[in-house]
Amino acid sequence: MTIIASLLRNAQLPQSPTERLDAELLLAAALGKSRSYLHTWPERIVSREAAETFEGFLDRRRGGEPVAYILGQQGFWKLDLEVAPHTLIPRPDTELLVETALQLVPATPARVLDLGTGTGAIALALASERPAWQVSAVDRIEEAVALAERNRQRLGLGNVQVRMSHWYDALVCERFDVILSNPPYIRADDPHLVAGDVRFEPSSALVAGEDGLDDLRVIVAQAAQHLLPGGWLLLEHGYDQAPTVRELLVAGGFVEVSSRVDLGGHERVSLGRRPC
Ligand code: GLN
């Protein structure tokens, strides 16, 4: 017989920088309860079945699997999203992209495109904040399209359309007021790819050629064809890529080019406007 408090006390996840939080999230999921339940009822007895489920979760976490994949969900913005190993786990950094778009563009009707939507995080966050916007979310991976669509349906967001497209390929002749993307931007030889949680994420969502800029180049080069006059392009990129991405934007004819800083103090988002 075991109680909540002792299960948490004995949960060892030495390789995780967020050991206690991980253990609480995993135990709450094994019990089908919230984290606050654990703090309210530390003396509650845990069934053998739930304790075994929790031990199974801890084993997976010790093997390096991200908590979000074990739980099958991750919070982003104000939304709970289903996640799966076909797509990137949404990062808090990416909320800067959402915030920047909300600041730049008025809440009146607008056509918005999220390229490489993955879970649908960016598109769904924007659509939830701006009911007047029509948001298109595209991904080239079939499982990602299905996942984003499930998230859309669960959240009941009727102003998002999820479609399959490799960047702009299926969007011939379509034009938008805003295009956003958090594309792959990691260098193929980046040592981070072989350590920690990121090992479990698909390289299709992370890696973009030798310098990490292959996909950003394609997105910038074809953006003007898909933006309405005065429309904005907003891009997430690596912590050291802002000067290069600004150069790409200027070379592509964009004006009002600038970058925004994330919570870690890195220039994480760069943007530009198609001239009128
Ligand atoms: N920011 C992510 C990381 O550092 C990468 C996201 C991406 O490639 N778009 O792991």
Boltz pocket constraint, residues with backbone or C-beta under 6 A from the ligand:
constraints:
  - pocket:
      binder: B
      contacts: [[A, 88], [A, 91], [A, 93], [A, 182], [A, 183], [A, 184], [A, 185], [A, 186], [A, 198], [A, 205], [A, 206], [A, 207]]
      max_distance: 6.0
